[in-house]
Amino acid sequence: MVASSVADRVYAALRDRILDGDIPVNSRLHQEQLSDELGVSRTPLREALGRLAADGLVELLPQRGARVADITRADMATSYGARLVIEPAAAALAAERKPADEIEKMRRAIAAHRDPTADVRAVYAANRDFHLAVVRASGNPFLLRFCEQLWVSRLGLRVYEEQREPPEFIAADADWHERIADAIEAGDARRAERDMREHIDVAMQLLLDQLAPDAAA
C-alpha cells in the first residue's frame, strides 16, 4: 500500500510537470536523477513511468530509459476539433450569464495578449487565459474541465509555437477576443457563439496550413 502511494505521488508529480510543459517533449527522463530529485527508489518510479507511458505521455525506450512523448500533428488538429464543439457553446452560455468578474478577466487577458514585449509563452498564456475565462463564465464545471485538458501547456504551447504567428496574426487573435468579449458582455449569445466558432476555425486553418508542407515532405 505504501509503495503504491509513493508511485501515485511520483506519477502525479511527473504528470503535472509534463502537462505544464516544465519537462519539454522529447526530454530524456533519467531514472537515477529523478529518484534523487523526488526522494524515491527506482521501483515506484518505474511504476509511475509505466503508467505515464500508458497515458501516452511517456515513451519507454528499450535499454535506454524513457523520454517525454512527442505531440503528433493529429494531436494538434484534433484538439481544435474538440474546441470547436465545446467553446462556441460555452461562449453562448457565458453571454446568457454575463458574469462581471470573468468578463474582467477576459479584458485583462486581451490586454496581455496585445503586449508587444511579450514572448511566445506569455502570448500563449494570455490566449489560454482568455479562452478559459470564457468557458468558466459559462458556469458549467464539466465544460471547464474538458477545456483545461485541451489547453494544457504541453499541447497548447506546442500548437502556438507551430503556428509561428507573426505580429499581424497575434493582433487579429486579440481582435477576435475583443469581439467575443463584447458579445458576451452585451448578452448576445448567438453572436458570441458565432464569433467563437469562426475564431477557432480560422486558427485551425492557420495551423493546418502550417503543418501541410511538413506533412507533404
Secondary structure, 3 states (H helix, E strand, C coil): CHHHHHHHHHHHHHHHHHHCCCCCCCCEECHHHHHHHHCCCHHHHHHHHHHHHHCCCEEEECCCEEEECCCCHHHHHHHHHHHHHHHHHHHHHHHHHCCHHHHHHHHHHHHHHCCCCCCHHHHHHHHHHHHHHHHHHCCCHHHHHHHHHHCCHHHHHHHHHHHCCCHHHHHHHHHHHHHHHHHHHHCCHHHHHHHHHHHHHHHHHHHHHHHHHHHHC
